Amino acid sequence: MAHNKKELFLNIFEKKAGNISIACKAIGIGRRTYYNWIEEDQTFKEDVDNINESLIDFTENKLLQNIKAGKEASIFFFLKCKAKHRGYIERNELDISDMEQKTIIIERV
């Protein structure tokens, strides 16, 4: 019985883009059962991992389509992820030159 539920879970999991909650609810199991299956059944874990990798491949393909279409947000995202070594890094800078010095006292009660 559990084996059939696992197959059903994997089918729904793939159709619902890797959404664990939706797949669990659809077959009437709790998330803990899903995590137990992952821990106890290597084949099930590999199937889940393969579905997740396929979703990443699909999404990367969409990103590349957006880049080819000239969509700037996709271009920037790609460069920040894949071209850090060329200086495409987002940084936050804090100018503390105008900040006044404060003393913080922490009292133990």
DSSP file (Angstrom, degrees, kcal/mol; ACC not computed):
  #  RESIDUE AA STRUCTURE BP1 BP2  ACC     N-H-->O    O-->H-N    N-H-->O    O-->H-N    TCO  KAPPA ALPHA  PHI   PSI    X-CA   Y-CA   Z-CA
    1    1 A M     >        0   0    0      0, 0.0     4,-1.9     0, 0.0     5,-0.2   0.000 360.0 360.0 360.0 -45.6    0.0    0.0    0.0
    2    2 A A  H  >  +     0   0    0      1,-0.2     4,-2.4     2,-0.2     5,-0.2   0.880 360.0  57.4 -62.6 -36.8    2.8    2.5    0.9
    3    3 A H  H  > S+     0   0    0      1,-0.2     4,-2.1     2,-0.2    -1,-0.2   0.915 106.9  47.6 -60.8 -43.0    4.6    1.7   -2.3
    4    4 A N  H  > S+     0   0    0      1,-0.2     4,-2.4     2,-0.2    -1,-0.2   0.875 111.0  51.8 -65.2 -37.0    1.5    2.8   -4.3
    5    5 A K  H  X S+     0   0    0     -4,-1.9     4,-2.9     2,-0.2    -2,-0.2   0.879 107.8  52.5 -66.1 -36.8    1.1    5.9   -2.2
    6    6 A K  H  X S+     0   0    0     -4,-2.4     4,-2.6     2,-0.2    -2,-0.2   0.925 110.1  47.3 -64.8 -43.5    4.8    6.8   -2.9
    7    7 A E  H  X S+     0   0    0     -4,-2.1     4,-2.0     2,-0.2    -2,-0.2   0.915 113.7  48.1 -63.3 -42.6    4.2    6.4   -6.7
    8    8 A L  H  X S+     0   0    0     -4,-2.4     4,-2.4     2,-0.2     5,-0.2   0.914 110.8  51.8 -63.4 -42.8    1.1    8.5   -6.5
    9    9 A F  H  X S+     0   0    0     -4,-2.9     4,-3.5     1,-0.2     5,-0.2   0.949 109.4  49.3 -56.9 -50.2    3.0   11.1   -4.4
   10   10 A L  H  X S+     0   0    0     -4,-2.6     4,-2.1     1,-0.2    -1,-0.2   0.875 110.1  51.5 -60.1 -39.0    5.8   11.3   -7.0
   11   11 A N  H  X S+     0   0    0     -4,-2.0     4,-2.0     2,-0.2    -1,-0.2   0.940 116.2  39.1 -62.7 -48.3    3.3   11.8   -9.8
   12   12 A I  H  X S+     0   0    0     -4,-2.4     4,-2.4     2,-0.2     7,-0.2   0.905 112.1  57.8 -69.6 -41.9    1.5   14.6   -8.1
   13   13 A F  H  <>S+     0   0    0     -4,-3.5     5,-3.2    -5,-0.2     6,-0.5   0.899 110.0  44.5 -54.4 -44.5    4.8   16.1   -6.8
   14   14 A E  H ><5S+     0   0    0     -4,-2.1     3,-1.3    -5,-0.2    -1,-0.2   0.919 113.4  49.3 -68.3 -43.7    6.0   16.4  -10.3
   15   15 A K  H 3<5S+     0   0    0     -4,-2.0    -2,-0.2     1,-0.3    -1,-0.2   0.804 111.2  50.8 -66.0 -28.8    2.7   17.8  -11.7
   16   16 A K  T ><5S-     0   0    0     -4,-2.4     3,-0.9    -5,-0.1    -1,-0.3   0.023 119.7-106.7-101.2  26.7    2.6   20.4   -8.9
   17   17 A A  T < 5S-     0   0    0     -3,-1.3    -3,-0.2     1,-0.2    -2,-0.1   0.845  75.9 -50.1  56.4  42.2    6.2   21.6   -9.5
   18   18 A G  T 3 <S+     0   0    0     -5,-3.2     2,-0.9     1,-0.2    -1,-0.2   0.710  86.1 157.8  76.3  20.7    7.7   20.0   -6.4
   19   19 A N    <>  -     0   0    0     -3,-0.9     4,-1.9    -6,-0.5    -1,-0.2  -0.706  22.0-169.8 -83.9 107.5    5.2   21.3   -3.9
   20   20 A I  H  > S+     0   0    0     -2,-0.9     4,-2.8     1,-0.2     5,-0.2   0.918  81.6  52.9 -63.4 -46.7    5.4   18.9   -1.0
   21   21 A S  H  > S+     0   0    0      1,-0.2     4,-2.5     2,-0.2     5,-0.2   0.912 110.3  46.6 -59.4 -45.7    2.3   20.2    0.9
   22   22 A I  H  > S+     0   0    0      2,-0.2     4,-2.3     1,-0.2    -1,-0.2   0.922 114.0  47.8 -63.9 -44.1    0.0   19.9   -2.1
   23   23 A A  H  X S+     0   0    0     -4,-1.9     4,-1.3     2,-0.2    -2,-0.2   0.910 113.0  48.4 -64.8 -42.3    1.3   16.4   -2.9
   24   24 A C  H  X>S+     0   0    0     -4,-2.8     5,-2.4     1,-0.2     4,-0.9   0.939 113.2  47.0 -61.8 -47.4    0.9   15.2    0.7
   25   25 A K  H ><5S+     0   0    0     -4,-2.5     3,-0.6    -5,-0.2    -2,-0.2   0.886 107.0  58.0 -62.9 -39.3   -2.6   16.6    1.0
   26   26 A A  H 3<5S+     0   0    0     -4,-2.3    -1,-0.2     1,-0.2    -2,-0.2   0.823 115.4  34.9 -63.5 -31.9   -3.6   15.1   -2.3
   27   27 A I  H 3<5S-     0   0    0     -4,-1.3    -1,-0.2    -3,-0.4    -2,-0.2   0.418 115.1-111.3-105.7   2.8   -2.8   11.5   -1.1
   28   28 A G  T <<5S+     0   0    0     -4,-0.9     2,-0.3    -3,-0.6    -3,-0.2   0.877  71.9 123.7  77.0  39.5   -3.8   12.0    2.5
   29   29 A I      < -     0   0    0     -5,-2.4    -1,-0.3    -6,-0.1     2,-0.2  -0.890  56.9-116.8-124.9 161.3   -0.4   11.9    4.3
   30   30 A G    >>  -     0   0    0     -2,-0.3     4,-1.4     1,-0.1     3,-0.6  -0.521  30.7-109.7 -88.9 163.0    1.3   14.3    6.6
   31   31 A R  H 3> S+     0   0    0      1,-0.2     4,-2.5     2,-0.2     5,-0.2   0.838 117.6  63.3 -60.4 -33.1    4.6   16.0    5.8
   32   32 A R  H 3> S+     0   0    0      1,-0.2     4,-2.4     2,-0.2    -1,-0.2   0.893 100.2  52.7 -60.3 -39.1    6.3   13.8    8.5
   33   33 A T  H <> S+     0   0    0     -3,-0.6     4,-2.4     2,-0.2    -1,-0.2   0.925 108.2  51.0 -61.3 -44.3    5.4   10.7    6.5
   34   34 A Y  H  X S+     0   0    0     -4,-1.4     4,-2.2     1,-0.2    -2,-0.2   0.940 111.6  46.7 -56.8 -48.9    7.0   12.3    3.4
   35   35 A Y  H  X S+     0   0    0     -4,-2.5     4,-2.1     1,-0.2    -1,-0.2   0.843 109.9  53.8 -66.6 -33.2   10.2   13.0    5.4
   36   36 A N  H  X S+     0   0    0     -4,-2.4     4,-2.4    -5,-0.2     5,-0.2   0.922 108.1  50.2 -63.6 -43.4   10.2    9.4    6.8
   37   37 A W  H  X S+     0   0    0     -4,-2.4     4,-2.4     1,-0.2     8,-0.3   0.914 109.4  51.4 -60.1 -43.0   10.0    8.1    3.3
   38   38 A I  H  < S+     0   0    0     -4,-2.2    -1,-0.2     1,-0.2     7,-0.2   0.911 114.9  42.7 -59.6 -43.3   13.0   10.3    2.3
   39   39 A E  H  < S+     0   0    0     -4,-2.1    -2,-0.2     1,-0.2    -1,-0.2   0.837 123.6  35.1 -72.7 -33.9   15.0    9.0    5.2
   40   40 A E  H  < S+     0   0    0     -4,-2.4     2,-0.6     1,-0.2    -2,-0.2   0.667 111.7  55.5 -99.6 -18.9   14.1    5.3    4.9
   41   41 A D     X  -     0   0    0     -4,-2.4     4,-2.4    -5,-0.2    -1,-0.2  -0.880  54.5-173.3-126.1  99.7   13.8    4.7    1.1
   42   42 A Q  H  > S+     0   0    0     -2,-0.6     4,-2.5     1,-0.2     5,-0.2   0.858  88.1  53.4 -60.7 -38.0   16.8    5.6   -1.0
   43   43 A T  H  > S+     0   0    0      2,-0.2     4,-2.2     1,-0.2    -1,-0.2   0.916 109.5  48.1 -64.8 -42.9   15.0    5.0   -4.3
   44   44 A F  H  > S+     0   0    0      2,-0.2     4,-2.5     1,-0.2    -2,-0.2   0.926 111.4  50.7 -61.2 -45.2   12.2    7.3   -3.3
   45   45 A K  H  X S+     0   0    0     -4,-2.4     4,-2.7    -8,-0.3    -2,-0.2   0.915 110.3  49.4 -59.6 -44.0   14.7   10.0   -2.3
   46   46 A E  H  X S+     0   0    0     -4,-2.5     4,-2.5     2,-0.2    -1,-0.2   0.884 109.8  51.7 -63.5 -38.3   16.5    9.6   -5.6
   47   47 A D  H  X S+     0   0    0     -4,-2.2     4,-2.1     2,-0.2    -2,-0.2   0.918 111.2  47.1 -63.8 -43.2   13.1    9.9   -7.4
   48   48 A V  H  X S+     0   0    0     -4,-2.5     4,-2.5     2,-0.2    -2,-0.2   0.928 112.5  50.1 -62.0 -45.7   12.3   13.1   -5.5
   49   49 A D  H  X S+     0   0    0     -4,-2.7     4,-2.5     1,-0.2    -2,-0.2   0.896 109.5  51.4 -60.8 -40.8   15.8   14.5   -6.2
   50   50 A N  H  X S+     0   0    0     -4,-2.5     4,-2.2     2,-0.2    -1,-0.2   0.890 109.7  49.4 -64.3 -39.7   15.4   13.7   -9.9
   51   51 A I  H  X S+     0   0    0     -4,-2.1     4,-2.1     2,-0.2    -2,-0.2   0.932 111.7  49.0 -64.1 -45.0   12.1   15.5  -10.1
   52   52 A N  H  X S+     0   0    0     -4,-2.5     4,-1.9     1,-0.2    -2,-0.2   0.900 110.8  50.0 -62.3 -40.7   13.7   18.6   -8.3
   53   53 A E  H  X S+     0   0    0     -4,-2.5     4,-2.5     1,-0.2    -1,-0.2   0.889 109.1  52.4 -64.4 -38.9   16.6   18.5  -10.8
   54   54 A S  H  X S+     0   0    0     -4,-2.2     4,-2.5     1,-0.2    -1,-0.2   0.888 107.8  51.6 -63.2 -38.6   14.2   18.4  -13.7
   55   55 A L  H  X S+     0   0    0     -4,-2.1     4,-2.4     2,-0.2    -1,-0.2   0.881 109.6  49.6 -65.4 -37.7   12.3   21.4  -12.3
   56   56 A I  H  X S+     0   0    0     -4,-1.9     4,-2.9     2,-0.2     5,-0.2   0.922 110.5  50.2 -66.0 -43.5   15.6   23.3  -12.1
   57   57 A D  H  X S+     0   0    0     -4,-2.5     4,-2.1     1,-0.2    -2,-0.2   0.928 111.6  48.6 -58.8 -45.2   16.5   22.4  -15.6
   58   58 A F  H  X S+     0   0    0     -4,-2.5     4,-1.8     1,-0.2    -2,-0.2   0.918 113.5  46.7 -59.7 -45.4   13.0   23.6  -16.8
   59   59 A T  H  X S+     0   0    0     -4,-2.4     4,-2.4     1,-0.2    -2,-0.2   0.886 109.7  52.7 -68.1 -40.0   13.4   26.9  -14.9
   60   60 A E  H  X S+     0   0    0     -4,-2.9     4,-2.5     1,-0.2    -1,-0.2   0.891 107.6  53.1 -61.9 -38.1   16.9   27.5  -16.2
   61   61 A N  H  X S+     0   0    0     -4,-2.1     4,-2.1    -5,-0.2    -2,-0.2   0.913 108.9  48.8 -62.4 -42.6   15.6   27.0  -19.7
   62   62 A K  H  X S+     0   0    0     -4,-1.8     4,-2.3     2,-0.2    -2,-0.2   0.900 109.6  52.9 -63.8 -40.4   12.9   29.6  -19.0
   63   63 A L  H  X S+     0   0    0     -4,-2.4     4,-2.3     1,-0.2    -2,-0.2   0.932 109.3  48.4 -59.9 -45.9   15.6   32.0  -17.6
   64   64 A L  H  X S+     0   0    0     -4,-2.5     4,-2.5     1,-0.2    -1,-0.2   0.860 109.0  53.7 -64.7 -35.0   17.7   31.6  -20.8
   65   65 A Q  H  X S+     0   0    0     -4,-2.1     4,-1.6     2,-0.2    -1,-0.2   0.917 109.3  48.7 -62.9 -42.2   14.6   32.2  -22.9
   66   66 A N  H  <>S+     0   0    0     -4,-2.3     5,-2.5     2,-0.2    -2,-0.2   0.896 110.3  51.2 -63.9 -40.0   14.0   35.4  -21.0
   67   67 A I  H ><5S+     0   0    0     -4,-2.3     3,-1.7     1,-0.2    -2,-0.2   0.931 109.3  49.9 -63.0 -45.1   17.7   36.4  -21.5
   68   68 A K  H 3<5S+     0   0    0     -4,-2.5    -1,-0.2     1,-0.3    -2,-0.2   0.808 107.6  55.3 -62.6 -29.0   17.4   35.8  -25.3
   69   69 A A  T 3<5S-     0   0    0     -4,-1.6    -1,-0.3    -5,-0.2    -2,-0.2   0.444 119.6-113.0 -83.6   0.3   14.2   37.9  -25.3
   70   70 A G  T < 5 +     0   0    0     -3,-1.7     2,-0.8     1,-0.2    -3,-0.2   0.693  54.9 164.6  80.9  19.1   16.2   40.8  -23.7
   71   71 A K    >>< -     0   0    0     -5,-2.5     4,-1.8     1,-0.2     3,-0.5  -0.612  26.8-154.2 -76.5 111.6   14.5   40.8  -20.3
   72   72 A E  H 3> S+     0   0    0     -2,-0.8     4,-3.0     1,-0.2     5,-0.3   0.843  87.3  57.5 -59.2 -41.4   16.8   42.8  -18.1
   73   73 A A  H 3> S+     0   0    0      1,-0.2     4,-2.3     2,-0.2    -1,-0.2   0.901 109.6  46.7 -59.4 -39.6   15.8   41.3  -14.8
   74   74 A S  H <> S+     0   0    0     -3,-0.5     4,-2.5     2,-0.2    -1,-0.2   0.888 111.8  51.1 -67.9 -39.1   16.7   37.9  -16.0
   75   75 A I  H  X S+     0   0    0     -4,-1.8     4,-2.4     2,-0.2    -2,-0.2   0.946 112.3  45.9 -63.1 -48.3   20.0   39.2  -17.5
   76   76 A F  H  X S+     0   0    0     -4,-3.0     4,-2.6     1,-0.2     5,-0.2   0.919 112.4  51.2 -60.9 -44.4   21.0   40.8  -14.2
   77   77 A F  H  X S+     0   0    0     -4,-2.3     4,-1.7    -5,-0.3     5,-0.2   0.932 110.6  48.5 -59.0 -47.3   20.0   37.7  -12.2
   78   78 A F  H  X S+     0   0    0     -4,-2.5     4,-3.4     1,-0.2     5,-0.4   0.928 112.3  48.1 -59.4 -47.0   22.1   35.5  -14.4
   79   79 A L  H  X S+     0   0    0     -4,-2.4     4,-2.1     1,-0.2     9,-0.2   0.895 110.0  51.8 -63.6 -40.3   25.1   37.7  -14.2
   80   80 A K  H  < S+     0   0    0     -4,-2.6    -1,-0.2    -5,-0.2    -2,-0.2   0.821 119.5  37.0 -65.9 -29.8   24.9   38.0  -10.4
   81   81 A C  H  < S+     0   0    0     -4,-1.7     3,-0.2    -5,-0.2    -2,-0.2   0.879 130.9  24.7 -87.3 -41.7   24.7   34.2  -10.1
   82   82 A K  H  < S+     0   0    0     -4,-3.4    -3,-0.2    -5,-0.2     3,-0.2   0.569 121.5  48.1-104.9 -11.3   27.1   33.1  -12.8
   83   83 A A    ><> +     0   0    0     -4,-2.1     3,-1.7    -5,-0.4     5,-1.7  -0.015  62.9 121.6-124.3  31.4   29.5   36.0  -13.3
   84   84 A K  G > 5S+     0   0    0      1,-0.3     3,-2.3    -3,-0.2    -1,-0.1   0.881  72.7  63.8 -58.5 -37.4   30.6   36.9   -9.8
   85   85 A H  G 3 5S+     0   0    0      1,-0.3    -1,-0.3    -3,-0.2    -2,-0.1   0.643 100.9  52.7 -64.6 -12.7   34.1   36.3  -10.8
   86   86 A R  G < 5S-     0   0    0     -3,-1.7    -1,-0.3    -7,-0.2    -2,-0.2   0.290 129.5 -92.8-103.9   7.8   33.8   39.2  -13.3
   87   87 A G  T < 5S+     0   0    0     -3,-2.3     2,-2.1     1,-0.2    -3,-0.2   0.493  80.8 136.8  99.4   3.4   32.5   41.6  -10.7
   88   88 A Y      < +     0   0    0     -5,-1.7     2,-0.4    -9,-0.2    -5,-0.2  -0.532  33.9 136.0 -84.2  76.3   28.8   41.2  -11.0
   89   89 A I        -     0   0    0     -2,-2.1     2,-0.5    -5,-0.1    -9,-0.1  -0.980  51.4-136.7-127.1 134.3   28.2   41.2   -7.3
   90   90 A E        -     0   0    0     -2,-0.4     2,-0.3   -10,-0.1    -2,-0.0  -0.790  31.1-179.4 -90.6 128.7   25.5   43.0   -5.4
   91   91 A R        -     0   0    0     -2,-0.5     2,-0.5     2,-0.0    -2,-0.0  -0.916  25.2-141.8-128.4 153.1   26.8   44.6   -2.3
   92   92 A N        -     0   0    0     -2,-0.3     2,-0.4     2,-0.0    -2,-0.0  -0.967  21.6-163.5-110.3 129.7   25.3   46.7    0.5
   93   93 A E        -     0   0    0     -2,-0.5     2,-0.5     2,-0.0    -2,-0.0  -0.918   5.3-157.4-116.7 142.4   27.5   49.5    1.8
   94   94 A L        -     0   0    0     -2,-0.4     2,-0.8     2,-0.0    -2,-0.0  -0.973   5.8-152.7-120.6 121.4   27.1   51.3    5.0
   95   95 A D        +     0   0    0     -2,-0.5     3,-0.3     1,-0.1    -2,-0.0  -0.838  19.4 171.5 -94.1 111.6   28.6   54.8    5.5
   96   96 A I    >   +     0   0    0     -2,-0.8     3,-1.0     1,-0.2    -1,-0.1   0.298  50.0 100.4-102.5   9.1   29.3   55.2    9.2
   97   97 A S  T 3  S+     0   0    0      1,-0.2    -1,-0.2     3,-0.0    -2,-0.0   0.804  88.2  41.1 -67.0 -28.1   31.1   58.5    8.9
   98   98 A D  T 3  S+     0   0    0     -3,-0.3     2,-0.3     2,-0.1    -1,-0.2   0.381  90.5 109.0 -99.9   3.9   28.1   60.6   10.0
   99   99 A M    <   -     0   0    0     -3,-1.0     2,-0.2     1,-0.0    -3,-0.0  -0.627  66.7-129.5 -84.1 137.1   26.9   58.2   12.7
  100  100 A E        -     0   0    0     -2,-0.3     2,-0.3     1,-0.1    -2,-0.1  -0.544  28.4-104.3 -82.4 151.8   27.3   59.4   16.3
  101  101 A Q        -     0   0    0     -2,-0.2     2,-0.4     2,-0.0    -1,-0.1  -0.560  40.0-170.8 -77.2 135.8   29.0   57.1   18.7
  102  102 A K        -     0   0    0     -2,-0.3     2,-0.5    -3,-0.0    -3,-0.0  -0.963  16.0-142.7-127.9 145.3   26.6   55.4   21.2
  103  103 A T        -     0   0    0     -2,-0.4     2,-0.5     2,-0.0    -2,-0.0  -0.922  13.4-158.7-106.9 130.4   27.3   53.3   24.2
  104  104 A I        -     0   0    0     -2,-0.5     2,-0.5     2,-0.0    -2,-0.0  -0.933   3.5-162.2-110.9 126.8   25.1   50.4   24.9
  105  105 A I        -     0   0    0     -2,-0.5     2,-0.6     2,-0.0    -2,-0.0  -0.931   0.9-163.4-110.9 125.4   24.9   49.1   28.4
  106  106 A I        -     0   0    0     -2,-0.5     2,-0.4     2,-0.0    -2,-0.0  -0.937   7.1-162.3-110.5 120.2   23.5   45.6   28.9
  107  107 A E        -     0   0    0     -2,-0.6     2,-0.5     2,-0.0    -2,-0.0  -0.844  13.0-136.6-104.5 137.7   22.5   44.8   32.5
  108  108 A R              0   0    0     -2,-0.4    -2,-0.0     1,-0.1     0, 0.0  -0.798 360.0 360.0 -93.2 128.2   22.0   41.3   33.6
  109  109 A V              0   0    0     -2,-0.5    -1,-0.1     0, 0.0    -2,-0.0   0.427 360.0 360.0 -98.6 360.0   18.9   40.9   35.8
